[in-house]
Amino acid sequence: MKIASILILNGPNLNLLGSREPEKYGQQSMDDYFQYLVSEFPQFNLHYFQSNDESEIIEKIQQSKGKHQALVINPAAYTHSSIGIRDAILAIGILSIEVHLTDLNKREPFRQKSMIRDICWCSIQGFGLEGYRIAIARLLEYFHLEA
């Protein structure tokens, strides 16, 4: 039985994973990796959404209230600038985990500030796509489930 519904939400340019700067972001697409996550975590009902549009991301977050028990979010470039995404996460009040493929602390100074880190249960950075698996594994702990 699936115990929780989890939304994995990605922001701008993450639709290009696999082809965008593969030396930095890897060669696997998020669509392929998502299929791996679904098979790896049968305990959860996983959903995936990606948009380059801030308003679509905010709408999807708002729609999560009452529908999903957790949000795994990589706002990408909006991490550093979107008060709207921050406010939407606060408004829905569900458990949220911030994920970044690279370590923001080792990036350009303007990328080191996260608008959501302090409102998320945890932040996972620098593990590439594997960060999503780590985030969902943390949710197994949170929901007291076995791997």
N, C-alpha and C positions, 0 to 999 in steps of 0.2 A: 504494500500500500504506500502510495506517495504521501508524505507527511506535509510537504510545504511546496508552494509555488514560488519560484524565484525568477525575477526578471534580470537578465544581463543586458545592460544598456550601454551602447558605445556612441561617442560623439564624432565630430567631424574628422574626415579623412581615414577613419579606421575601416571603412569599406574597401580601402586600397591595400589592406594587409596582404602580404604575400608578394606584392610588387613594389610597394612604397618603401624605399630605403631598406632593402632586405638585410643589409649589414647591421642596421639598428633595430629593426622590427621583426626580422625573421622572414621566412619564405612561405609560411603556411597562411592560408586565408582564414579569417574568423569563421566563415561558414563551415569549413572543414573541421576546425578546432571545436566548434560548437557541437558537431555530431559526436566527436570524441567525448565531450563533457556529458552529453545525454547518455551515452553508453556507460560512462564511468560512474555516474551518480543516479542510479535508477530510483533512489529514495525520494528524489525531487522531481517536480514537474517544472522543467526549465523552459524559459521563453527567451528569445533574443530579439533585440531591436537596435538598429543603428540609424542615425540621421546626421546629416550635415547642417541641419536647421535647428537652431536653439529653441524656437517655439514648439517644434514637434517633440523635442526631448522633454520639455516642460510638460506638454500635454500627456506624454506617455508616463511620466512620473506621477502626475495627478491621477491618471486612470488606474494606477497601481494600488491606491488605497482601497482596502477591502477585497482586492483581487490577488495580490501577492503578499507573502509573508516576509520577503527580503528582496533587496535591490543590490545588485553588484554593478557598480557604475564606473565607467571610464569616460569622463566628460571630454577627454582629449584637450584641445585648445581652450575649451570653455572652462576648464579647471581653474584657470588663472584670472577669469574675468566675469563669470556669470553669477551675479547675485540672484538672478531669476531661478537658475537651477538650484542654488543653495536654498532659496526660500521654498521651492517646490518640495525638496526633500524634507525640510522642516515641517511643512504643512501636512504631509501624508503620515508622518510619524511611524514609518516602518524601519526595521533594521536595515542599515545600509553599509556597504563595504566599498571603499574607494580602491580602484585598481589602476595601475599605470605600467605599461610595458617596460619603460625605462625608469631609472632612478632620478626623480626630479631634482634631488639634491646635487646631482652631478651634471645637470643641464645648465643652460643659459640662465642668468639671474632672473629674468622675467618669467621663467618656467618653474621657479622654485617655490612660488606661493600657490597654495591650494585654497580655493574658496570653500571647499567642503570637508577638508580633512578633520577639522575639529567637531563636525557634526556626524561623522561616520563612526561606526563601531570600531573599525580598524582600517588601515591603509596598507596596501600591498604594492610594492614598487620594485622594478628592476629585474623581474623574472621572465620577461617576455610574455607570451601567451600563457605560460605556465602559471602566471599570477591569477588567472581566472580559476584554475583548478585549486590553487591554494585557498582562494577565497571561499569556494564552495566546500572544501574540506573543513574550513573553519566553521562553516554553517552546520556541518555534521556535528561538530562539538557543541555549538550553540543549541541545537535542537536535541542534543543527547542521543544521537544516532550512531550506529556502527558503520564503518566503511565497508 
